[in-house]
Every structure is written in C-alpha cells, then in structure tokens.
Amino acid sequence: MIFSSFFDIFEQKSFFFLDSELIKFSSTVVILICSFILYLHHKKTKIERELVAGNILTVDDGSIQRNFPIFGHALSFDFDPVAFFRQLNDFVDHLKQKDPGALYGYHLLGPKPSLFVLSPEGAEAILKSTVHIRKGLFYKLFQDWLGTGLLTSHGKKWKTRRRLLTPAFHKTVLADFVEVMNEKAAKMVDILKEKIKTEKKINMHWPITLCALDIIIQTAMGAESDIQFEENNSYAQAIFDWMELTQIRHKSIWYWPDLIWNLSPIGRRQKKNVTKMHSFTKKIIWERWNHFRELKEELGDDFEATYFAEKCDSRGRMAFLDTLLKSLDRGEIDLEGIREEVDTFMFEGHDTTAAALLWAVQEIGENWEVMKKLHEEVELVFGDSDRPATTGDLDKLTFLEAVMKETLRKFPSVTMFSREFDSDLLVEKGERRFKIPAGAIVTINCYKLHRDETHWKEPEKFDPSRWLDGGSGETRYAYSYFPFSAGPRNCIGQRIRAIISIYFEFFQFANLTNKIILSHLLRNFTWKSTRKTNEIPVLAEIITRPKGGIDIILEEKHA
C-alpha cells in the first residue's frame, strides 16, 4: 500500500514534469514563430516605406489586388493563368492612369519587393545598365530543368558559356541549316495536305510545334529526327506542363522553398516532367558523344582534320552541339554542362519559334489584305516552283519580315523577363526621381510595353506597314520594342553592339526558321482564322501562347 502510494505520487510528478517541459517547448516554438512573423511584418513595412519614398506606385484600393499583412500581394494573384496575365496587365494600366508619368509600380511577395516597369522609358534605365544584369530569383525556378546554363547563370560561368557558344550562331553556320529547314517545312506541308482531305478545320498547334522541334533536333543537335508524325509528342507536352507548373510556383511564395515544393503533389508532378525532358536530351547527347569518341579512336591523328572539316563552315565555325562536344574534348565543359546548354537551346529554340509562328498564322488568317500581299510576294520570288527557299530568296521577302516583326510586337514570344538588383538604382525622368531599392526584382512586361500608346498608334491593330518605308516601327524609340530582350544580357540570338560585341545570335536562327516555314505555308495554302485575334485568351506561362491553339480553315492554294 505504501509502495503503491509512492509510485502513484512519482507518476503524477513525472507527468507534471513532462507536461512542464512540453509547455516550455511549446511556448518557445510559439515565441519563435511570433518573432519571425513580427520580423517579416517589420521588414515588409520598412520596404513599403522605402518604395513609396522612391516614387514607386502600387494598387492600394483593392480593385485589382489586395496587400495582405505578411504575405503582401501574393495571396491575391489569380490562379487561372489567363486571368493572372490579364491581372498583371490591368495592374500596369491602373497605375498609368493613376500617374501617367510614373515609371515603376510594385507588388510585395511577402517582404520581397517585385517591381513592374510601366513604360519604355522605365525599361531603358534597366536594360542599359552594365551593373544590374543578374537575372535573379525567378530564374532559379528554371534550374530544375535548365540547370545553370546560359539563360540562368551569371558572372564568370555566364561569360565563359557565352564565349563558347557564340560561334555556333554565326550566319555562315545558320546558312547551312536552310536545307534541313526546307526539308522539315515541306514535310509539315505534306502532313497538312493529308489532314485537310478529312478535316475542314485544322488546329495548327501541333503541326507547327513539331515542325520547329524537328528542325532544331536535326540542325543544332545534328541528330536524325522524324518527330512530326508523333502528334501530342510526350517531350513537347512535358515542356507545356512544366511551364504551367513553373508559373504556379512563381506566383505562390509558399512553393518557393525547395523542400515544400518537392513534397507537394504538383512538385512531384514537375519532377516527372523534368525526368522526361532530361531523358530526351541526354539520349541525343550520349549518342553524339559516343560517335565522337569512336571516330576519334578510329581516326587517331587524322581525327580533327577529318571530323571538324565535315562539321565546320569555310571559316572553321561549327554548329551548336558540335561546338560543345569539341569544348568537352578540350576539358572546357563537362557532360552536365552540355546537358544544361542543350536543354536551354531546345527550349528557347523551338518553343519561342513555334509560339511566334502560331500568332503569325492567326493574324495572317484574320487579315485578308495581309494574306493577299504575302501571296503576291512569294509568287514574285518563287513563281509556281516548289524549289527549296534560299537565303537570297528570304532576303527578298520584305513584307513577310514586316509581318513577323509586327507579330512579335503584339505577341513577344517571351512575355516577361526580370533582373534582381544587388544595389540601389536611381532613375531620373525630367524633374522626378525614382529609386529602385537593392534586393528588388524588376520585371519588364514586353507585351505591355510593345503596346504603349505613347509610342505606338493603334497598338492593338495588326499593321505590318509600321515596319516598311520609314514607318513607326523603323523610327521607334529603341526601348518600345525588344521581343528578344536587349542590353548585355540579351537573348542568345539578338544583334547587339553593347558591352559584349556579339554580332549574330539566336534571333537569326528563329527568324530564319519562321520565314522558311511561313513561306512554305504561303506557297501551298490559303487560310482563314476562325477566331478574332484580340479575343483569344493569352497564356503567358513563360512563353506567350494562344489558349486552345490556333484554328484555321485551311485550303490548298491551287486546289
């Protein structure tokens, strides 16, 4: 009895002791959480005061977005991708109406300031900067697929990779691709001719996407491809799914930590997409690298003279993957580095091209006068022949060039890009001064700036004549049109005369592809769009695409 009472008392005290420790631990956790929340609130409030003092505007009436405690505007982003893009554009319009002279507006993603450029003049100060060139936080979300390749890297690695890759985009190298581009475009035409025997209405999404992918696999990668017969191709579909999920992560700050993202259902789904995309490109790389090593062993001392003589143009320049394999053989890059650059180019090289072509087909099909002029131009250059297009032919297609420029004005393939600032930037406009604080992410929305009414008359109108005979496109303010970015961090493909003197890059590859595919379509077909362009919902999940693709009534031209 005595022992029983003793143990009863002991157990009660033990439980009391354990309860006390649990209470202490719980109290500590609560205090830490509260302290962290107060820290975030203080940091958010401090940066808001700094932004307001720097003449940076925001929407403060809740009409488009609400600024929540702790989370800022992050909780008010629309989940639907079409509505989200419309919300961002409405944000710019609202602030410009509120203050027409303002250059920047801001969202707060928690305590992280995210600034939006409101006018081309605001973009100039950022794009001309030789200091603020780091792409920053949002581009880190690309690294699960692209790693730290040319698109996502910075500093010494970025400069080294750019030096290695620049020769692969010289015009003499790209000119050698014309034969393959013609072959793939002709194959697409044949597929479409078969389709219209049984289908009146054609959705151009897959024919154009697969043609662009087919071209890049065989030109830049040097691999044989017959991918155009694989409608709903799993690799291309994985890219579309990856872009959708990446945008969700981009606007949801709770998904930014890798641990939470990787454990979430959509994070696991994203991992499957990445695995599928990596497998596709790794297969191409390994096949080419094994062939490279086999030939090197077989040919011995004659290898370089034989292999590179076949792969080089008259000035010793090689195509994309051959350039990388040579750098790998010299120890200048490893296989993972090649995978990063191949994935980057596969993404930028086919998806941006396909998106621009889709919008061009839509605009041409809606504007009969444009279609008529294009038919007249291709007939003048090619007549009734079905011969492949040459670079000389393409240079003569000036109206087609104007059509592509106007398409990219209305629908730049990459809608938005950003910079993250490591130090403050002061921008002056007249008597006003604007301060972009260190730590801010600044996003440039090309879609809106290309439609700025100060610089573009009737910006919603599709008017290729802007780009002919000294039109507004030819005499424009430089920073009112930059579909492939501008400045020292510009897309691997735009002509620049800036910090890095690279004269010919990816834009020329895309432009060549666009003109060859469109010229083949125009030589063989006439078409009519089934929807009005300005009423089509725009998906801006990294790449600007029409929701639902582009439906056209397609007919053979000489049927």
Secondary structure as the mmCIF struct_conf table of DSSP 4:
data_model
#
loop_
_struct_conf.conf_type_id
_struct_conf.id
_struct_conf.beg_label_comp_id
_struct_conf.beg_label_asym_id
_struct_conf.beg_label_seq_id
_struct_conf.end_label_comp_id
_struct_conf.end_label_asym_id
_struct_conf.end_label_seq_id
HELX_RH_AL_P HELX_RH_AL_P1 ILE A 2 ALA A 53
TURN_TY1_P TURN_TY1_P1 GLY A 54 ASN A 55
STRN STRN1 LEU A 57 LEU A 57
BEND BEND1 ASP A 61 ILE A 64
STRN STRN2 PHE A 68 PHE A 68
TURN_TY1_P TURN_TY1_P2 PRO A 69 PHE A 71
STRN STRN3 GLY A 72 GLY A 72
TURN_TY1_P TURN_TY1_P3 HIS A 73 HIS A 73
HELX_RH_3T_P HELX_RH_3T_P1 ALA A 74 SER A 76
BEND BEND2 PHE A 77 PHE A 77
BEND BEND3 PHE A 79 ASP A 80
HELX_RH_AL_P HELX_RH_AL_P2 PRO A 81 LYS A 98
TURN_TY1_P TURN_TY1_P4 PRO A 100 GLY A 101
STRN STRN4 TYR A 104 LEU A 109
TURN_TY1_P TURN_TY1_P5 GLY A 110 PRO A 111
STRN STRN5 LYS A 112 VAL A 117
BEND BEND4 SER A 119 SER A 119
HELX_RH_AL_P HELX_RH_AL_P3 PRO A 120 LEU A 127
TURN_TY1_P TURN_TY1_P6 LYS A 128 LYS A 128
BEND BEND5 THR A 130 VAL A 131
HELX_RH_AL_P HELX_RH_AL_P4 LEU A 137 LYS A 140
TURN_TY1_P TURN_TY1_P7 LEU A 141 PHE A 142
HELX_RH_AL_P HELX_RH_AL_P5 GLN A 143 LEU A 146
TURN_TY1_P TURN_TY1_P8 GLY A 147 THR A 148
BEND BEND6 GLY A 149 GLY A 149
TURN_TY1_P TURN_TY1_P9 LEU A 150 THR A 152
HELX_RH_AL_P HELX_RH_AL_P6 GLY A 155 LEU A 165
HELX_RH_3T_P HELX_RH_3T_P2 THR A 166 PHE A 169
HELX_RH_AL_P HELX_RH_AL_P7 LYS A 171 ALA A 175
TURN_TY1_P TURN_TY1_P10 ASP A 176 PHE A 177
HELX_RH_AL_P HELX_RH_AL_P8 VAL A 178 LYS A 195
TURN_TY1_P TURN_TY1_P11 ILE A 196 THR A 198
BEND BEND7 LYS A 200 LYS A 200
STRN STRN6 LYS A 201 ASN A 203
HELX_RH_AL_P HELX_RH_AL_P9 HIS A 205 THR A 219
TURN_TY1_P TURN_TY1_P12 ALA A 220 ALA A 220
BEND BEND8 MET A 221 MET A 221
HELX_RH_3T_P HELX_RH_3T_P3 ILE A 227 PHE A 229
TURN_TY1_P TURN_TY1_P13 GLU A 231 ASN A 232
HELX_RH_AL_P HELX_RH_AL_P10 SER A 234 LYS A 251
HELX_RH_3T_P HELX_RH_3T_P4 ILE A 253 TYR A 255
BEND BEND9 PRO A 257 PRO A 257
HELX_RH_AL_P HELX_RH_AL_P11 ASP A 258 LEU A 263
BEND BEND10 SER A 264 SER A 264
HELX_RH_AL_P HELX_RH_AL_P12 PRO A 265 LEU A 299
HELX_RH_3T_P HELX_RH_3T_P5 GLY A 300 ASP A 302
HELX_RH_AL_P HELX_RH_AL_P13 PHE A 303 PHE A 303
HELX_RH_PI_P HELX_RH_PI_P1 GLU A 304 PHE A 308
HELX_RH_AL_P HELX_RH_AL_P14 ALA A 309 LYS A 311
STRN STRN7 CYS A 312 CYS A 312
TURN_TY1_P TURN_TY1_P14 SER A 314 ARG A 315
BEND BEND11 GLY A 316 GLY A 316
STRN STRN8 MET A 318 MET A 318
HELX_RH_AL_P HELX_RH_AL_P15 PHE A 320 ASP A 329
TURN_TY1_P TURN_TY1_P15 ARG A 330 GLY A 331
BEND BEND12 GLU A 332 ILE A 333
HELX_RH_AL_P HELX_RH_AL_P16 LEU A 335 MET A 346
HELX_RH_PI_P HELX_RH_PI_P2 PHE A 347 ASP A 351
HELX_RH_AL_P HELX_RH_AL_P17 THR A 352 GLU A 366
HELX_RH_AL_P HELX_RH_AL_P18 TRP A 368 PHE A 382
TURN_TY1_P TURN_TY1_P16 GLY A 383 ASP A 384
HELX_LH_PP_P HELX_LH_PP_P1 ARG A 387 ALA A 389
HELX_RH_AL_P HELX_RH_AL_P19 THR A 391 LYS A 396
HELX_RH_AL_P HELX_RH_AL_P20 THR A 398 LYS A 410
BEND BEND13 PHE A 411 PHE A 411
BEND BEND14 SER A 413 SER A 413
STRN STRN9 VAL A 414 VAL A 414
STRN STRN10 MET A 416 GLU A 420
BEND BEND15 ASP A 422 SER A 423
STRN STRN11 LEU A 425 LYS A 429
TURN_TY1_P TURN_TY1_P17 GLY A 430 GLU A 431
STRN STRN12 ARG A 432 ILE A 436
HELX_LH_PP_P HELX_LH_PP_P2 PRO A 437 PRO A 437
TURN_TY1_P TURN_TY1_P18 ALA A 438 GLY A 439
STRN STRN13 ILE A 441 ASN A 445
HELX_RH_AL_P HELX_RH_AL_P21 CYS A 446 LEU A 449
TURN_TY1_P TURN_TY1_P19 HIS A 450 ARG A 451
TURN_TY1_P TURN_TY1_P20 GLU A 453 HIS A 455
BEND BEND16 TRP A 456 GLU A 458
TURN_TY1_P TURN_TY1_P21 PRO A 459 GLU A 460
BEND BEND17 LYS A 461 LYS A 461
HELX_RH_3T_P HELX_RH_3T_P6 PRO A 464 TRP A 467
BEND BEND18 LEU A 468 LEU A 468
TURN_TY1_P TURN_TY1_P22 ASP A 469 GLY A 470
TURN_TY1_P TURN_TY1_P23 SER A 472 GLU A 474
BEND BEND19 THR A 475 THR A 475
HELX_RH_3T_P HELX_RH_3T_P7 ALA A 478 SER A 480
TURN_TY1_P TURN_TY1_P24 PRO A 483 PHE A 484
BEND BEND20 GLY A 487 GLY A 487
TURN_TY1_P TURN_TY1_P25 PRO A 488 ARG A 489
TURN_TY1_P TURN_TY1_P26 ILE A 492 GLY A 493
BEND BEND21 ALA A 498 ILE A 500
HELX_RH_AL_P HELX_RH_AL_P22 PHE A 506 ASN A 524
STRN STRN14 PHE A 525 SER A 529
BEND BEND22 THR A 530 ARG A 531
HELX_RH_3T_P HELX_RH_3T_P8 THR A 533 GLU A 535
BEND BEND23 ILE A 536 ILE A 536
HELX_LH_PP_P HELX_LH_PP_P3 PRO A 537 PRO A 537
STRN STRN15 VAL A 538 ALA A 540
BEND BEND24 GLU A 541 ILE A 542
STRN STRN16 ILE A 543 ILE A 543
STRN STRN17 THR A 544 PRO A 546
TURN_TY1_P TURN_TY1_P27 LYS A 547 GLY A 548
STRN STRN18 ASP A 551 GLU A 556
TURN_TY1_P TURN_TY1_P28 LYS A 557 HIS A 558
#
